[in-house]
Amino acid sequence: MLFGTNKKCSVKEYEKITYPEDKTPIIKMLKQKYLWDEFSMINYSRFTSKIKKKEMDEDLISLIKKEKAFRLTLSKISQESSESPPKFYKQFN
């Protein structure tokens, strides 16, 4: 976590699912496994959720790539908050 004068920045790591540019193998396998009706219009958030929860067939999971990604969140430091920067932090303006 980074602290500034009035804001703090949180960094959160998450698993990012990326799909191949050529989705033909995924589509073919979805059809073979009778999942095409469920995913014929791929809802990437639902598809990604099933992959992350390992609720998707391993053959399909093997066609995608998982990457580490980071999300930054800025928020105000509230005056009444007990959260304060640690003593060793560097102040950024």
PAKOL-64374 format. One record per atom (N, C-alpha, C): x negated, y, z; residue number from 1; atom name; residue in one letter. Coordinates in steps of 0.02 Angstrom, whole numbers, plus 50000, padded with zeros to 5 digits. Each point is the difference from the previous one (the first is absolute). Example, Ala and Ser with C-alpha at 12.3 -4.5 7.8 and 13.67 -1.06 7.14 Angstrom:
<sites>
+-------+-------+-------+-----+------+------+
:     x :     y :     z : pos : site : code :
+-------+-------+-------+-----+------+------+
: 49340 : 49716 : 50390 :   1 :    N :    a :
: 50045 : 50059 : 50000 :   1 :   CA :    a :
: 49955 : 50060 : 50000 :   1 :    C :    a :
: 50018 : 50053 : 49964 :   2 :    N :    s :
: 49958 : 50059 : 50003 :   2 :   CA :    s :
: 50039 : 50055 : 50037 :   2 :    C :    s :
+-------+-------+-------+-----+------+------+
</sites>
This chain:
<sites>
+-------+-------+-------+-----+------+------+
:     x :     y :     z : pos : site : code :
+-------+-------+-------+-----+------+------+
: 49957 : 49942 : 50000 :   1 :    N :    m :
: 50043 : 50058 : 50000 :   1 :   CA :    m :
: 49955 : 50062 : 50000 :   1 :    C :    m :
: 50017 : 50048 : 49959 :   2 :    N :    l :
: 49964 : 50064 : 49998 :   2 :   CA :    l :
: 50045 : 50053 : 50030 :   2 :    C :    l :
: 49970 : 50044 : 50039 :   3 :    N :    f :
: 50037 : 50055 : 50030 :   3 :   CA :    f :
: 49976 : 50066 : 49972 :   3 :    C :    f :
: 50046 : 50043 : 49982 :   4 :    N :    g :
: 49984 : 50068 : 49980 :   4 :   CA :    g :
: 50027 : 50048 : 50053 :   4 :    C :    g :
: 50004 : 50063 : 49983 :   5 :    N :    t :
: 50024 : 50049 : 50048 :   5 :   CA :    t :
: 50073 : 49987 : 50018 :   5 :    C :    t :
: 50042 : 49991 : 49949 :   6 :    N :    n :
: 50072 : 49991 : 50013 :   6 :   CA :    n :
: 50027 : 49934 : 49974 :   6 :    C :    n :
: 49959 : 49961 : 49968 :   7 :    N :    k :
: 50025 : 49938 : 49969 :   7 :   CA :    k :
: 49953 : 49943 : 50016 :   7 :    C :    k :
: 50027 : 49941 : 49993 :   8 :    N :    k :
: 49959 : 49940 : 50004 :   8 :   CA :    k :
: 50013 : 49959 : 49937 :   8 :    C :    k :
: 49951 : 49960 : 49981 :   9 :    N :    c :
: 50006 : 49960 : 49940 :   9 :   CA :    c :
: 49989 : 49927 : 50020 :   9 :    C :    c :
: 50049 : 49959 : 49987 :  10 :    N :    s :
: 49995 : 49928 : 50015 :  10 :   CA :    s :
: 49984 : 49964 : 49935 :  10 :    C :    s :
: 49958 : 49950 : 50004 :  11 :    N :    v :
: 49982 : 49958 : 49943 :  11 :   CA :    v :
: 50024 : 49930 : 50015 :  11 :    C :    v :
: 50041 : 49973 : 49955 :  12 :    N :    k :
: 50027 : 49933 : 50010 :  12 :   CA :    k :
: 49982 : 49956 : 49940 :  12 :    C :    k :
: 49970 : 49944 : 50014 :  13 :    N :    e :
: 49983 : 49952 : 49947 :  13 :   CA :    e :
: 50062 : 49958 : 49986 :  13 :    C :    e :
: 50011 : 49984 : 49936 :  14 :    N :    y :
: 50054 : 49955 : 49982 :  14 :   CA :    y :
: 49980 : 49959 : 49940 :  14 :    C :    y :
: 50036 : 49947 : 49988 :  15 :    N :    e :
: 49986 : 49956 : 49944 :  15 :   CA :    e :
: 50040 : 50023 : 49940 :  15 :    C :    e :
: 49965 : 50017 : 49947 :  16 :    N :    k :
: 50032 : 50024 : 49939 :  16 :   CA :    k :
: 50002 : 49942 : 49950 :  16 :    C :    k :
: 50058 : 49987 : 49974 :  17 :    N :    i :
: 50010 : 49947 : 49950 :  17 :   CA :    i :
: 49998 : 50032 : 49931 :  17 :    C :    i :
: 49956 : 49975 : 49957 :  18 :    N :    t :
: 49998 : 50025 : 49931 :  18 :   CA :    t :
: 50016 : 49943 : 49952 :  18 :    C :    t :
: 50036 : 50017 : 49949 :  19 :    N :    y :
: 50021 : 49951 : 49951 :  19 :   CA :    y :
: 49958 : 50007 : 49937 :  19 :    C :    y :
: 49990 : 49945 : 49964 :  20 :    N :    p :
: 49961 : 50005 : 49938 :  20 :   CA :    p :
: 50037 : 50042 : 49949 :  20 :    C :    p :
: 49962 : 50031 : 49956 :  21 :    N :    e :
: 50031 : 50041 : 49947 :  21 :   CA :    e :
: 50046 : 49957 : 49957 :  21 :    C :    e :
: 49976 : 49941 : 49981 :  22 :    N :    d :
: 50040 : 49954 : 49960 :  22 :   CA :    d :
: 50039 : 49956 : 50049 :  22 :    C :    d :
: 50064 : 50013 : 50005 :  23 :    N :    k :
: 50042 : 49964 : 50048 :  23 :   CA :    k :
: 50030 : 49936 : 49971 :  23 :    C :    k :
: 49981 : 49982 : 49939 :  24 :    N :    t :
: 50027 : 49941 : 49967 :  24 :   CA :    t :
: 49992 : 49937 : 50042 :  24 :    C :    t :
: 49940 : 49986 : 50029 :  25 :    N :    p :
: 49994 : 49939 : 50040 :  25 :   CA :    p :
: 50046 : 49999 : 50061 :  25 :    C :    p :
: 50010 : 50058 : 50031 :  26 :    N :    i :
: 50045 : 50003 : 50058 :  26 :   CA :    i :
: 50071 : 49987 : 49977 :  26 :    C :    i :
: 50021 : 50030 : 49946 :  27 :    N :    i :
: 50068 : 49991 : 49975 :  27 :   CA :    i :
: 50012 : 49927 : 49981 :  27 :    C :    i :
: 49951 : 49970 : 49966 :  28 :    N :    k :
: 50006 : 49930 : 49980 :  28 :   CA :    k :
: 50008 : 49955 : 50061 :  28 :    C :    k :
: 49959 : 50012 : 50051 :  29 :    N :    m :
: 50004 : 49958 : 50060 :  29 :   CA :    m :
: 50065 : 50012 : 50038 :  29 :    C :    m :
: 50023 : 50061 : 50003 :  30 :    N :    l :
: 50065 : 50015 : 50033 :  30 :   CA :    l :
: 50056 : 49960 : 49966 :  30 :    C :    l :
: 49997 : 49997 : 49934 :  31 :    N :    k :
: 50051 : 49962 : 49963 :  31 :   CA :    k :
: 49993 : 49925 : 50014 :  31 :    C :    k :
: 49939 : 49975 : 50001 :  32 :    N :    q :
: 49989 : 49928 : 50013 :  32 :   CA :    q :
: 50024 : 49980 : 50070 :  32 :    C :    q :
: 49995 : 50045 : 50047 :  33 :    N :    k :
: 50018 : 49985 : 50069 :  33 :   CA :    k :
: 50071 : 50024 : 50017 :  33 :    C :    k :
: 50038 : 50016 : 49948 :  34 :    N :    y :
: 50070 : 50021 : 50007 :  34 :   CA :    y :
: 50008 : 50060 : 50047 :  34 :    C :    y :
: 49953 : 50045 : 49997 :  35 :    N :    l :
: 50003 : 50062 : 50040 :  35 :   CA :    l :
: 50012 : 50061 : 49956 :  35 :    C :    l :
: 50006 : 49988 : 49935 :  36 :    N :    w :
: 50006 : 50056 : 49954 :  36 :   CA :    w :
: 50063 : 50042 : 50013 :  36 :    C :    w :
: 50056 : 49968 : 50016 :  37 :    N :    d :
: 50062 : 50036 : 50013 :  37 :   CA :    d :
: 49991 : 50049 : 50059 :  37 :    C :    d :
: 49962 : 49978 : 50049 :  38 :    N :    e :
: 49989 : 50042 : 50059 :  38 :   CA :    e :
: 49953 : 50059 : 49985 :  38 :    C :    e :
: 49952 : 49990 : 49954 :  39 :    N :    f :
: 49949 : 50051 : 49987 :  39 :   CA :    f :
: 49997 : 50023 : 49928 :  39 :    C :    f :
: 50053 : 49989 : 49960 :  40 :    N :    s :
: 49996 : 50018 : 49929 :  40 :   CA :    s :
: 49987 : 50074 : 49990 :  40 :    C :    s :
: 50028 : 50041 : 50043 :  41 :    N :    m :
: 49979 : 50071 : 50003 :  41 :   CA :    m :
: 49959 : 50004 : 50063 :  41 :    C :    m :
: 49936 : 49997 : 49992 :  42 :    N :    i :
: 49956 : 49994 : 50059 :  42 :   CA :    i :
: 50008 : 50061 : 50045 :  42 :    C :    i :
: 50023 : 49986 : 50060 :  43 :    N :    n :
: 50003 : 50049 : 50053 :  43 :   CA :    n :
: 49934 : 49990 : 50038 :  43 :    C :    n :
: 49951 : 50043 : 49984 :  44 :    N :    y :
: 49932 : 49989 : 50027 :  44 :   CA :    y :
: 49998 : 50003 : 50076 :  44 :    C :    y :
: 50041 : 50040 : 50031 :  45 :    N :    s :
: 49998 : 50002 : 50073 :  45 :   CA :    s :
: 50025 : 49934 : 50030 :  45 :    C :    s :
: 50053 : 49972 : 49971 :  46 :    N :    r :
: 50027 : 49936 : 50025 :  46 :   CA :    r :
: 49952 : 49943 : 49984 :  46 :    C :    r :
: 49972 : 50001 : 49940 :  47 :    N :    f :
: 49953 : 49949 : 49977 :  47 :   CA :    f :
: 49938 : 50002 : 50045 :  47 :    C :    f :
: 49974 : 50061 : 50012 :  48 :    N :    t :
: 49941 : 50009 : 50042 :  48 :   CA :    t :
: 50013 : 49976 : 50071 :  48 :    C :    t :
: 50059 : 50016 : 50026 :  49 :    N :    s :
: 50019 : 49979 : 50067 :  49 :   CA :    s :
: 49998 : 49924 : 50007 :  49 :    C :    s :
: 50029 : 49966 : 49950 :  50 :    N :    k :
: 50000 : 49926 : 50001 :  50 :   CA :    k :
: 49929 : 49972 : 49996 :  50 :    C :    k :
: 49958 : 50033 : 49961 :  51 :    N :    i :
: 49930 : 49977 : 49994 :  51 :   CA :    i :
: 49964 : 50009 : 50067 :  51 :    C :    i :
: 50008 : 50058 : 50031 :  52 :    N :    k :
: 49966 : 50013 : 50064 :  52 :   CA :    k :
: 50023 : 49952 : 50054 :  52 :    C :    k :
: 50064 : 49982 : 49999 :  53 :    N :    k :
: 50027 : 49954 : 50051 :  53 :   CA :    k :
: 49988 : 49927 : 49982 :  53 :    C :    k :
: 49965 : 49989 : 49943 :  54 :    N :    k :
: 49987 : 49933 : 49974 :  54 :   CA :    k :
: 50064 : 49960 : 49989 :  54 :    C :    k :
: 50052 : 50036 : 49977 :  55 :    N :    e :
: 50064 : 49968 : 49984 :  55 :   CA :    e :
: 50005 : 49988 : 49925 :  55 :    C :    e :
: 49945 : 50008 : 49964 :  56 :    N :    m :
: 49998 : 49991 : 49928 :  56 :   CA :    m :
: 49955 : 49940 : 49986 :  56 :    C :    m :
: 50014 : 49966 : 49947 :  57 :    N :    d :
: 49962 : 49942 : 49979 :  57 :   CA :    d :
: 49926 : 50018 : 49992 :  57 :    C :    d :
: 49955 : 49957 : 50023 :  58 :    N :    e :
: 49928 : 50013 : 49996 :  58 :   CA :    e :
: 49976 : 50010 : 49928 :  58 :    C :    e :
: 50031 : 49965 : 49953 :  59 :    N :    d :
: 49980 : 50008 : 49929 :  59 :   CA :    d :
: 50011 : 50072 : 49978 :  59 :    C :    d :
: 50055 : 50030 : 50022 :  60 :    N :    l :
: 50014 : 50070 : 49982 :  60 :   CA :    l :
: 49953 : 50047 : 50037 :  60 :    C :    l :
: 49987 : 49985 : 50063 :  61 :    N :    i :
: 49955 : 50043 : 50039 :  61 :   CA :    i :
: 49931 : 50000 : 49969 :  61 :    C :    i :
: 49980 : 49944 : 49971 :  62 :    N :    s :
: 49933 : 49996 : 49970 :  62 :   CA :    s :
: 49992 : 50046 : 49939 :  62 :    C :    s :
: 50057 : 50024 : 49972 :  63 :    N :    l :
: 49997 : 50043 : 49941 :  63 :   CA :    l :
: 49991 : 50074 : 50017 :  63 :    C :    l :
: 50007 : 50016 : 50063 :  64 :    N :    i :
: 49994 : 50071 : 50020 :  64 :   CA :    i :
: 49933 : 50010 : 50037 :  64 :    C :    i :
: 49984 : 50063 : 50012 :  65 :    N :    k :
: 49938 : 50017 : 50034 :  65 :   CA :    k :
: 50018 : 50041 : 50062 :  65 :    C :    k :
: 49965 : 49985 : 50055 :  66 :    N :    k :
: 50011 : 50038 : 50062 :  66 :   CA :    k :
: 49939 : 50044 : 50011 :  66 :    C :    k :
: 50012 : 50062 : 50018 :  67 :    N :    e :
: 49947 : 50048 : 50012 :  67 :   CA :    e :
: 50011 : 50034 : 50067 :  67 :    C :    e :
: 49946 : 50022 : 50031 :  68 :    N :    k :
: 50006 : 50041 : 50059 :  68 :   CA :    k :
: 50011 : 50072 : 49977 :  68 :    C :    k :
: 50046 : 50033 : 50031 :  69 :    N :    a :
: 50014 : 50070 : 49984 :  69 :   CA :    a :
: 50010 : 50037 : 50066 :  69 :    C :    a :
: 49998 : 50065 : 49997 :  70 :    N :    f :
: 50007 : 50040 : 50061 :  70 :   CA :    f :
: 50052 : 50054 : 49990 :  70 :    C :    f :
: 50038 : 50013 : 50051 :  71 :    N :    r :
: 50051 : 50051 : 49999 :  71 :   CA :    r :
: 49982 : 50052 : 50053 :  71 :    C :    r :
: 49999 : 50063 : 49980 :  72 :    N :    l :
: 49985 : 50055 : 50046 :  72 :   CA :    l :
: 50065 : 50035 : 50019 :  72 :    C :    l :
: 50008 : 50015 : 50063 :  73 :    N :    t :
: 50060 : 50033 : 50024 :  73 :   CA :    t :
: 49979 : 50061 : 50041 :  73 :    C :    t :
: 50025 : 50059 : 49981 :  74 :    N :    l :
: 49988 : 50060 : 50039 :  74 :   CA :    l :
: 50060 : 50015 : 50044 :  74 :    C :    l :
: 49988 : 50019 : 50061 :  75 :    N :    s :
: 50054 : 50020 : 50044 :  75 :   CA :    s :
: 49975 : 50054 : 50048 :  75 :    C :    s :
: 50047 : 50040 : 50023 :  76 :    N :    k :
: 49984 : 50053 : 50047 :  76 :   CA :    k :
: 49983 : 49970 : 50068 :  76 :    C :    k :
: 49955 : 50032 : 50034 :  77 :    N :    i :
: 49986 : 49981 : 50069 :  77 :   CA :    i :
: 50047 : 50041 : 50043 :  77 :    C :    i :
: 50045 : 49967 : 50035 :  78 :    N :    s :
: 50048 : 50037 : 50041 :  78 :   CA :    s :
: 49967 : 50023 : 50065 :  78 :    C :    s :
: 50022 : 50056 : 50024 :  79 :    N :    q :
: 49972 : 50030 : 50061 :  79 :   CA :    q :
: 50013 : 49957 : 50061 :  79 :    C :    q :
: 50060 : 49970 : 50004 :  80 :    N :    e :
: 50017 : 49961 : 50059 :  80 :   CA :    e :
: 49976 : 49928 : 49994 :  80 :    C :    e :
: 49969 : 49982 : 49944 :  81 :    N :    s :
: 49976 : 49933 : 49990 :  81 :   CA :    s :
: 49940 : 49986 : 50046 :  81 :    C :    s :
: 49999 : 49940 : 50026 :  82 :    N :    s :
: 49943 : 49980 : 50042 :  82 :   CA :    s :
: 49942 : 49979 : 49957 :  82 :    C :    s :
: 50012 : 49996 : 49934 :  83 :    N :    e :
: 49947 : 49979 : 49955 :  83 :   CA :    e :
: 49952 : 50058 : 49988 :  83 :    C :    e :
: 49939 : 49989 : 50013 :  84 :    N :    s :
: 49950 : 50051 : 49988 :  84 :   CA :    s :
: 49938 : 49966 : 49971 :  84 :    C :    s :
: 49959 : 50038 : 49965 :  85 :    N :    p :
: 49941 : 49970 : 49969 :  85 :   CA :    p :
: 49952 : 49973 : 50053 :  85 :    C :    p :
: 49965 : 49947 : 49984 :  86 :    N :    p :
: 49951 : 49975 : 50047 :  86 :   CA :    p :
: 49945 : 50051 : 50010 :  86 :    C :    p :
: 49964 : 49995 : 50054 :  87 :    N :    k :
: 49948 : 50049 : 50017 :  87 :   CA :    k :
: 49945 : 50004 : 49948 :  87 :    C :    k :
: 49988 : 49946 : 49962 :  88 :    N :    f :
: 49945 : 49999 : 49952 :  88 :   CA :    f :
: 50021 : 50020 : 49930 :  88 :    C :    f :
: 50060 : 50025 : 49990 :  89 :    N :    y :
: 50024 : 50015 : 49933 :  89 :   CA :    y :
: 49969 : 50064 : 49973 :  89 :    C :    y :
: 50001 : 50006 : 49934 :  90 :    N :    k :
: 49976 : 50061 : 49967 :  90 :   CA :    k :
: 50061 : 50037 : 49975 :  90 :    C :    k :
: 50005 : 50062 : 50016 :  91 :    N :    q :
: 50057 : 50042 : 49981 :  91 :   CA :    q :
: 49990 : 50022 : 49927 :  91 :    C :    q :
: 50052 : 49992 : 49958 :  92 :    N :    f :
: 49999 : 50022 : 49931 :  92 :   CA :    f :
: 50050 : 50057 : 49993 :  92 :    C :    f :
: 49983 : 50052 : 49965 :  93 :    N :    n :
: 50046 : 50057 : 49989 :  93 :   CA :    n :
: 50024 : 50001 : 49929 :  93 :    C :    n :
+-------+-------+-------+-----+------+------+
</sites>
